[in-house]
Amino acid sequence: MQAIFWLINTILGLYMWVIIIGAVMSWLVAFEVVNTRNRFVGMVLDFTWRLTEPALRPIRRFIPSIGGIDISPVILILGLMFLQRILYELMIAATF
């Protein structure tokens, strides 16, 4: 049972990193630090967008950008951290 909790927790942690990488890459593109015509940059942006957009879209519907700043990644990461905490407490409760 602990192995399943560990696997879910690891997947959630990796997904949080994908969200962070996607947000940082979007900032770098917005400030023209990196060029989207670069093949590697385009692949990273496409990969992160495909993984994160289905989870971020419902959040963006309810919470619009504040002054041009999209806070949906922050809200999603907070939600994932909350889910990790619940899983941790379930794992502790399952061991007793």
C-alpha positions in Angstrom: 0.0 0.0 0.0 2.9 2.4 0.8 4.3 1.8 -2.7 1.1 3.1 -4.3 1.1 6.2 -2.1 4.8 6.7 -3.0 4.1 6.4 -6.7 1.2 8.9 -6.6 3.2 11.3 -4.6 6.1 11.1 -7.0 3.8 11.6 -10.0 2.3 14.7 -8.3 5.8 16.0 -7.6 6.9 15.6 -11.2 3.7 17.2 -12.4 4.4 20.2 -10.2 7.9 20.5 -11.8 6.3 20.4 -15.3 4.0 23.3 -14.3 6.9 25.3 -13.0 9.0 24.7 -16.1 6.0 25.7 -18.3 5.5 28.9 -16.4 9.1 29.9 -16.5 9.4 29.1 -20.2 6.3 31.2 -20.9 7.9 34.1 -19.0 11.1 33.7 -21.0 9.2 33.7 -24.2 7.1 36.7 -23.2 10.3 38.7 -22.3 11.9 37.5 -25.5 14.8 35.9 -23.7 14.3 32.7 -25.7 13.0 32.3 -29.3 10.1 30.0 -30.0 11.6 29.3 -33.4 14.3 27.3 -31.7 13.3 23.7 -32.1 14.2 22.6 -28.5 12.3 25.6 -27.0 9.3 24.9 -29.2 9.3 21.2 -28.1 9.6 22.1 -24.4 6.8 24.7 -24.7 4.5 22.2 -26.6 5.2 19.4 -24.1 4.5 21.5 -21.0 1.4 23.1 -22.7 -0.1 19.7 -23.6 0.4 18.4 -20.1 -0.7 21.4 -18.1 -3.4 23.1 -20.2 -6.2 20.5 -19.4 -5.7 21.2 -15.7 -5.2 24.9 -15.9 -8.1 25.7 -18.3 -10.8 25.2 -15.6 -9.0 27.3 -13.1 -8.6 30.1 -15.7 -12.4 30.0 -16.3 -13.1 30.9 -12.7 -10.1 33.1 -11.9 -9.1 35.6 -14.5 -5.6 37.0 -14.8 -4.8 39.7 -12.4 -3.3 42.7 -14.1 -2.1 40.5 -16.9 -0.5 38.0 -14.6 -1.9 34.4 -14.8 -2.0 32.9 -11.3 -3.6 29.6 -12.3 -0.3 27.7 -12.1 0.1 28.9 -8.5 -3.4 27.8 -7.6 -2.9 24.4 -9.3 0.4 23.8 -7.4 -1.3 24.7 -4.1 -4.0 22.2 -4.9 -1.5 19.5 -5.7 0.4 20.2 -2.5 -2.9 19.9 -0.6 -3.6 16.6 -2.4 -0.1 15.4 -1.4 -0.7 16.3 2.2 -4.0 14.3 2.2 -2.3 11.3 0.7 0.4 11.5 3.3 -2.1 11.6 6.1 -4.0 8.6 4.5 -0.7 6.7 4.3 -0.1 7.4 8.0 -3.6 6.4 8.9 -3.3 3.2 6.9 -0.2 2.0 8.7 -1.9 2.1 12.1 
